[in-house]
């Protein structure tokens, strides 16, 4: 009898332990098990027991993707819980604020304002102080890629919606994308997640390529699709699959696969735009820009400087070649004298050499600049060349 009683006691303890373990594994709200036990099962065993555990995206990245999907689709009831999870996964309060700001542009102000209300509750519960704008340096966007993007906007959007084109160039990419509160990679990641969640696959090619140029791996990009499927639904994730497939195939294309591709000719003066003022002094125009298709990483453009105009100080991770097309110009390596260049000269600037180049003080100059990208970037811009430093070129003549 004692043995039987002991067996019953052991069985009871084991059952109690199993029930407790089962209770600890439950993540879905209690009401889910009362109303939709199957949903509770998939929430616990698949979404959080499998998907959130996959190493293809870090927990921090999964929180970025989840918050982006919820904010962009207006799922306010779910935002607070995942804001808390994001904080636990290492997302900083200022980054959360910037995600909401960013998604205001990509999913609309009402969604962003609603997300602010829910996020403030979490911040108050955790005694998080009010967020302030970062005072860090602005993120420098790659000049040639920006010139090509702006040209597309000016050509395709401006004739129909001039104000939208102006705001796209001046505010969206001229301000928002350069804010330091989020890295370029994270901005791309949340943009891609939001576009998938919103069912906007036609916007994916540009932003998926931009994301991978900004450091998102192809495996991570693919994993975003699986994760978003749980938060925005399978149809939207499946609709994005063929678009991402085309992007990945394009980036993985080899010369052998491109053997029958057409030759492309960029005519002189094509797509002429004013150079970004933050990187140049004086009147400078960029035209005939091109970006070689993957797997090549070379890009270039014709840059025309009026007399006295020049670039800011900058470096190139893999160097730069300048072909002087016309006029007379100056180029200077930091710490050395200004050197003169004229029509027909070819200038090689080694990797990471801090330098500037532009027209001479009394004569215009045009050059074709070619540079290779490293991790999606071919230039790092710095401060503008002071008038006194530029004037030293005239003194050496």
N, C-alpha and C positions, 0 to 999 in steps of 0.2 A: 504494500500500500504506500509505504514511504517513497519507493522508487517511482510509482505512478504519479503521486502528488508532485514529486520533484520534476518529473517530465512535463506535467501540466504547467508548473511554475516557469520552467525554462522556455516552454513554447509561448507562454503568455508574455514573458520578457522579450523574447525574440520578435513576437508580433508587434509589441509596443515599440521596440527599437526600429523595426521596419517602417511602421507608421510614422514615427518621428523623422526618420530619414526621408520618407516620401514628402512629409510636410516641409522639411528644410529645402527640398528641391523645387518646391512650388514658387514660381515667380509671378505668374499672372494674378490679378486681383481675385479675391475670394469669390466674387459674384460670377466670374467666368466659369468656375467649376459647377456652380448651381445652374447656370443657364446653358452653357456650351462647353461641356467637359472635353469634347474633342479639341476645341480651340485652346483650352487649358493645356491639354497634352502636347499639342504642337508648339505652343508658346514655351513650355518648359523644356521639352526634349529636343526640339528642332531649332527654334529661333535662338533661345539663350543657351541651350545645351549643346548646340552644334555650330550654328552660323556665327554667333558672337565669339565662339572659341577658335574659329579658324584663324590661322596665322597669316593668311594672305593680306589681311589688313590689320593694323594694330588696333587695340581697343580705343585709343584716342581717335584714330581715323574713322572707326565705326561710329563713334559718337558724333563726329563732324558730319558724316553722311546722314545719320539718323536725324539729328537736329535740323539739317538742311531740308530733308524730305518732309519733316513735320511742319516746319515754318512755311515752306514754299507752298504746301497744299492746305494750309490753314487748319491743321489738326491741333487746335489750341489745348484741348483737354489732355493731350498726351505730352505736351511740351515740358511742363514742370518736372515730371519724373525723369525725362531724358536730359534736361538741363542739369539736374543733380547728378545723374550718371556721368555726364560729360565732365563736370567738375572733378568727380572722383577719378576719371580717366586721364586727368592732366590737362584738360582744356582750361585756359585761364579766363577769368571773368571778362577781361577786355577783349579776348578773342571771341567769346560768345556774343558780346555786344557788336563786334565787327561783323560776325556772321549774319546777325539780324540786319545790320545796315546794308550789307552786300545784297542780301536776298530781297530787301526792299526794292532794289532796281530790277531784279530778275523775276520776282513773283508779285510785286505790287506793294504799295505802302500799307494798305489795310492788313495784310498778313504780317508785315513787320511790326506795326503798332500793336496788334493783338499779341504777338510773341513777346514784346517788351513787357506788357502787363503781367503775363504769366512768369516771365523770367525774374521780374522785380520781386515777386513773392518768394522765389527761391533765394534770391540774394538777401532779402530781409531775414528769412529764416536762418540763414548761415552767417548773418552779420557781415556781409560783404559790403565794403565801402563803395560809394559811387565811383563809377569808372570814368577815367579822364582820357582824353586823346593822347596818343603816344607822341613823344617829342623826338623819336628816333628819326634817322635819315629816311627820306622817301625811297621807295623801291624804284630803281631805274629800269625802264622797259627797253628792250632791244630796239635800237633806232630803225634799222631796216625793216624789221617785222612790223613795227608801228607805222612806218610810212606806207607799207603795203596795205595794212588794215585800214588806215585812214583814207587811202585812195579808193578802196572798195566802197567805203561808206559814202565818200564824196560822189562816186560815180553811180552807185546803185540806190542810195537813199536820198541824198540831197535834192535831186531834181523833183522828187515828189514830196518830201518832208524835210525841208531845210532846217527847221528848228530841231527835229529829232536827230538829224545828222550832226548838228552843232553840239547838242548835249551829249551825244555818243562820244564824239572826239574830245570835247573839252571837259566834261564832267565824269562820264563813266570810265573812260580809259585815261583821260588826262588828270584825273583826281582819285576816284575810288580805287582803281587797280594799283595805284602807286602808294596808297596808305600803308604805313609800316605795321599796323596792328595785326595783320595776318601775313604770313609768307605767301609768295606768289604761288607755290605749290598748293597750299591750303585753299587759297581763293579759287584756284582751278578745280580742286577736288569738290568744294561745295557747289560750285557752278554746275559741274557735270552732274552731281547728284540731284540738284534741283531741276535741271532740264529733263532728266529721266523721269523724276517724280511728277513733273508737270505734263509729261507726254509731249515734249517738244523735241523729238529726235532730229528734226531738220536743222536745229541749232547745234547739234552735237559735233559734227566734223571739225569745225573751227576750235571749239573749246576742248574737245578730247585731244586734238593735236597740241594745243596750247598747254594742256595739263601735263602731257608727257614731255614737252619741251621744258616745262617748269619742274620736272623731277619725279612725276608720278610714273611708276613702272607700268608696263603693259599688264602684268599679272594683277596689280592693284586696280587698274582701270576695269578689268574684267570682273573682279570681285565686287566692285561697286554695284554692278548690275544685279548680282545675286542678293546683296544686302538690301538694295532699294526695293526689290520685288516684294519683300515682307512688309514694307512701310508704305508703298504706293500701289501695290498690286502687280500680279504677274503680267497682265496685258501691257502695261507701260514698260516693264522691263523687257519683255519679249519684243516690243516694237523697236527698242533701242539696239537690240542685238545685231541686226544686219547693218546698221549704221556704224557701230563700233567695229564690226568685222571688216568693213571696207576701210576704215581708218587704219586698223592694225595691218591689214594686207598692204596698204599703201606705204606704211612706214617700214615694213619688212621686205618690200620689193627689192630684188637684186638686179644688177645690170642685165643678167640673163633674162629675167622676166620682162625687162623693159626694152628688149632688143627691137621691138616693132613700134616703139613710141615715136610720135611725131617730133620733128625739130621745131623748136619754138623761137621766134624772132621777136625781140622787144625793140620796137622802133625808137629812134632818138627822140627824146623829149616826152615820152609816154608818161602819163600820170603825174605831171609836175605838180608838186605841192611845196608850201613853205616849210622849211626845216623847223623842228620844235625849238621855241625860244629858250627853253631852259638848258639846251645843250649847245647853243650857237650864239655868237655875237654878230650883229649886223644882218644884212639881207642875204639869206642863203636859201637856195632852192634845191630840192631833191627830185630826180626824175629817173626814168628807165631802170627802176629798181627790179630786182629779181631775187627769188629764193629757190635754189636748186631743190628738186624733189628728193625725198628719202631714197636711198640711204645717204646721199651726199649731204654735207652740212655747210655748203658754201653759199653765201649771198652777197649781193653787191648793189650799187646804185651810182648814178651820175650825180655829183654834188657840185653846184655852181655857186661861187662866192663873189659878191661884189667887192670892190676895193675896200680893204679894212675889215672885211668879215672873216670870221674864223670859228673853229670848233672850241668847245671847252676842253680842259685837260681830260684825258681818258686813257684807258689801256684796253688791250685786246687779249683774251686768254690764249689764243692760238696765232696771234700776229695779224698784220694787215698789209695789203699791197695797194699802192696808189699809182694809177696811170694818169699822168698829167696830160689832159686833152688840149688845153689852150691857156694862154695867159702866163702870168708870173705869180708864184706863190711862195709861202714860207712854211717850214716845218721845223719843230724844235723838240728835242728830247730834254727832259728836265735836267738842269745842271749844266747843259751845254749851250753853245751859241746857236742862234737861228741860222738855218741853211736855206738858200734860195733854190727853187725848182722852177723849171720852165717846160714849155710844150715838148712832149716826147720823153721826158724823164720818167723813170719808174722808181718808186720809193718803197722799200721794204721796212716795216716797223716790226721788230721782234716781239714775241709774246711778253706781256706784262710790263712793257716799257711805257712809262708815263710820258705823254707827249701831247702836242696839239698841231694842227695844220690849218691853212687857210690862204686867202689871197694876200698879196703884198699891200702896202699902205696906199699905193697909187695905181694899181692895176688889178683887174679882175682875174680870176683863175677858176678853171673847171677841172675836176679829176673824176676818174672812175675808181671807186673804192671797193675792194674785195676782201672779205674776211670769212673765216671759218668759225662755226659755233661750237662751243663746248657746253654740254648740258643745257642746250637751248639758248645760250647767250653768247654773242660775239663781241660785246663791248661793255665796259664798266665806265659810266660817266662820273666826272668829278666836278670841281668848281670851275667857273669860267676863268678865262685868261684875263688878267688885269691889264688895263690899258698901258700901264708902265712896262709890264713884261712884253707886251706886244710891240711897243715902241722900240724896244731894244733891237728888233729886226732892222728897222730903218737905220739905226746907229751903226750897224755892222756893214752896211753897203758901201 
